[in-house]
Amino acid sequence: MRRPLIALAMLSSALILTACHSQPPTMPTQAFTHEGVSLTLDPPAAPDCKPGTNYRATLKWSVDGMDAPKTEVRIDKLDGQVFARSNDRNAHAETGNWVKPGTWFLLFDRKSGEMLGAVQAGPKPCP
């Protein structure tokens, strides 16, 4: 009778450890990308140094090493509005005149739900 109990205990431990490692993503506090991922915003900030200025930008991203990538960019929140999607390793999307300092662009793998990178529009260093 001991062997089934030991096997059950080992299975329970494995399930608990697996559950601990599958935590949902958290909102970043600074820009980042995983290895093999590139995520850039151009221009990275409003050209006039005014905090409330809206501007247009181009978001570019690439994901190396992913078989059949399926990516998605969300705005400002983990469950925010979907801005762009791609099934290519290299992609880009043009914004409208709505980017302002503090706007987050979050890149996700649509298959796994993993956040691959994040970039935030920032204020231009002003003299």
N, C-alpha and C positions, 0 to 999 in steps of 0.2 A: 504494500500500500504506500510505502514511502516514495517510490519513484514517481508516481503520478503527482504527488504533492510537490515534490522538488521541481518537476517539469512545469507545473502550474505556477509556482513561485517565480521561476526563471522567466516564463512567458509574461507574467504580470510586471516584472521588473523591466523587461524589454519594452513593453507597451508604455510604461510610465516614462522611461528615458526618451522614447520616440516622441511622446507628447510634449516633453519639455523642449525639444529642439525644433518644433514646428510652430513657433510663435509668430503671430502676424507682424508685418512690418510696423515700425513706429515712424512718426513724422521726424524728418531730419532737422537738425539745428544748424548744419553747415553743408555746403556742397560736397558731393562725393560721387565716385563711380567705382563699380567693381572692376577687377582686373579684366582687361580685354574690352572694356566699354568706354566709349567717349561720348560726352554730352556737353554741347556748348551753345551759348546764346550770343547772337551777334546783332546789334551791339549789346554788351552786357549791362548797360545802364543808360538812362536818359541822357541825351547829349547836353542838356542845359543846366544840370546840377540842381534842378528844383525837385523836391521830394514828391510833389503831386503830379508831375508831368507824365502823361501817357505817351507811349511811343510804339512803333512797329519794330519787330525783330524777327530774326530767323533762328529757329532751333534746329540744330543738327545733331544726329546721334549715329553711332555705329556699334555693332555688337559682333566681335570676333569670337570664333570658337563655338557658336551656337548652331546646332543643326536645325534648319527650318525655323528661324527666329520669328516670333510673333510678339511684337512690342506694342506698347500703348503709353501715351503721355497724358497724365492728368494734371490739372491745374490746382494749386494751393492746398489741397487736402488729399489724404490717402484715398478717399472715396469721391474725390472731386470730379468735376466735369472732364470728360475725355476730350482732349484737344486734338490728338492725332493718333493714328495707328499705322503700323507697317508690318509687312511680312518679308522685308529685305534686311540685309546686314547693314546697309547704309541708307539713311533716310533723312529727310528734312521737312520742315513745315514752316510756313510764314504765318505770323500772327497778324491780327488787325491792329488798330491803334488803341489797344487796351492794356498793354504791358506797362506796369509802373513799378517803382522800387518796392521790393518785398514780394513780388509775384514768384511763386515756386513752380517749377516744372519738374514733375516726378516721372521717371521712366520705369515701366514695369514689364516683366515677362508675362504675357497673357496666359501662358500654359501653367506656370508654377505660382503666379501671383507675387513672385519675388520682386522687390524694388531693386533695380539695377543701377540707378543713379539719380541724382537730384542736382538741380542748379537753381539759384535764386537771382532774379534781377536785382541789381544793387545800385546804390547811388554812385555816381561818378566821383572820384576824388576831386574835390573842389579846392582851389587855391585859397 
